[in-house]
Amino acid sequence: MAETVIPFVKPTDHPDSKRLRQAWQKCGRQLTDPHTLITQVGAQLLVRLDEIKGEPKQILNFGGRSGLLTGQLRKKWPQSTVIAATYAESAAQHAAPYHGLLRRRRLPALVTDGKQFPFKRNQFDAVVSNMALHWSSNPGATLREMRRVLKPGGLFLISMPGSESLQELKSVLAQLDEKWWGKVWPRVAEMPDMHTFGDLLASCGFFQPIVDRDPIQAPFADTTTLIQGLKKLGAGNHHAKRLPGLTPKGYFTELSQLYQKQFGLADGQINVSMEILFGHGWKADPNRKEEQQAKSSPLPHRF
């Protein structure tokens, strides 16, 4: 029987890998700021990892921008090898700091689009990914690669934005695009809802995956501040089918006015919705029954 794949990125809306790589080249150490959303979500992943049974020996961290989470994983399990894989060279360089003052040895890091890892099957005890999967041009292929490199019984833990993220911005952009061009251009990364994401994890072969969500409401000064903040995270418009050419004069002024009119707050700021999805599961061991695997799960079924 053919494998069922539940995509959340349409073929015409997938990110342009070249543009994404260029944008991520500009990211890096500024994302070690503890107040950024990515850093805060990474901290929540670490808390969830506190409940792991045992100590993983080989860990893959996919999609890091600054190297902060990679360093924290190495500090948490100093006897483990943590390999970083990410979308751009500069991010990989930040992800491979010197490991200890005495050894002065750089640990592995590599650049990949996530659709094919240069690792052997059953290599890692754990795969962790923080706020990166939605930038893959083929999320299903990336998830299947993560499962391929996991050992039987290995843990998978991921975070990513959900479909309710930036819903106000998406609404206003769609209204303006219809007004200016009579069509809606892809501008914001496609993100799944909680159920679609759970179905995707299951379709990619993860054993009894669990997904939960954390909705967030955050005020921003204005749309300029919001858009600049997204660009600093490497989250610009990287869609392959984006609007060709430059955005016409007056578009962003109208964007600011419409956003303020529809989603402005009493203090003059604007409201921005975010939804963070957390998913975990593990790779089934073909030599063990389901009941045995469920009892020995490296993480509880509910956080």
Buried (B, 14 or more C-beta within 10 A) or exposed (E): EEEEBBBBBEEEBBBBBEBBBBBBBBBBEEBBEEEBBBBEBBBBBBEBBEEBEEEBEBBBBBBBBBBBBBBBBBEBBEEBBBBBBBBBBBBBBBBBBEBEEEEEEEBEBBBBBBBEBEBEEBBBBBBBBBBBBBBBBBBBBBBBBBBBBBBBBBBBBBBBBBBBBBBBBBBBBBBBBEEBEEEEBBBBBBBBBBEBBBBBBBBBBBBBBBBEBEEBEEEBEBBEEBBEBBBBBBBBBBBBEBBEEEBEEEBBEBBBEBBBEEBBEEEEBBBBBBBBBBBBBBBBBEEBEEEEBEEEBBBEEEE
